[in-house]
Amino acid sequence: MANVYAIEYTVKNSKGEVVDSNKGQAPLEFIAGKGQIIPGLEKEVEKMEVGEEKTIVVPAAEAYGEYNPEMVQELPREQFQGIELKKGMTLYGQTPDGQTIAVVVKDFDDNKVVIDYNHPLAGEDLTFDVKLVSKREATADEALTGQVGGGKEHCGSGNCGCGH
């Protein structure tokens, strides 16, 4: 049977900058083995005891992957009509199969826009300060649906690694 873990965490990028944290908020809950958080973090949390605090360094390959220069594209400016572009801004679109995708505007001029499909943390080794708040067996419903406690949202920033 799968386990449900609840963690408090702060995550820093390779420059040591805090990119996300849920300290002082509800813990992040996830079901092991469902791909809900980045693999390198899940693997280490599964080894922890409740109440244990640990610093975990997750290499890029086990986080959001290596940076892929082929995921940078140049598109005609006409495709962005009505959008006030800024370098570094995130735009959201849809893939042909209906998935939401985020892209970052790298550069633009009057004719073209350079966008990056890489996750903003791709290529980054991440350092997590983690506390395992609780661990329990998943209910049959949770194991079946892959959703903790009936599927309520549990993060807002999108950087926690859960895919939201």
HELIX and SHEET records of a PDB file:
HELIX    1   1 PRO A   39  VAL A   45  1                                   7    
HELIX    2   2 ALA A   60  GLU A   62  5                                   3    
HELIX    3   3 PRO A   69  MET A   71  5                                   3    
HELIX    4   4 ARG A   77  PHE A   80  5                                   4    
HELIX    5   5 ALA A  140  THR A  145  1                                   6    
HELIX    6   6 VAL A  148  GLY A  150  5                                   3    
SHEET    1   A 3 VAL A  18  SER A  21  0                                        
SHEET    2   A 3 ASN A   3  LYS A  12 -1                                        
SHEET    3   A 3 LEU A  28  ILE A  31 -1                                        
SHEET    1   B 4 VAL A  18  SER A  21  0                                        
SHEET    2   B 4 ASN A   3  LYS A  12 -1                                        
SHEET    3   B 4 LEU A 126  GLU A 137 -1                                        
SHEET    4   B 4 GLU A  53  VAL A  58 -1                                        
SHEET    1   C 4 VAL A  72  PRO A  76  0                                        
SHEET    2   C 4 LYS A 112  ASP A 116 -1                                        
SHEET    3   C 4 THR A 100  PHE A 108 -1                                        
SHEET    4   C 4 THR A  90  GLN A  94 -1                                        
END                                                                             
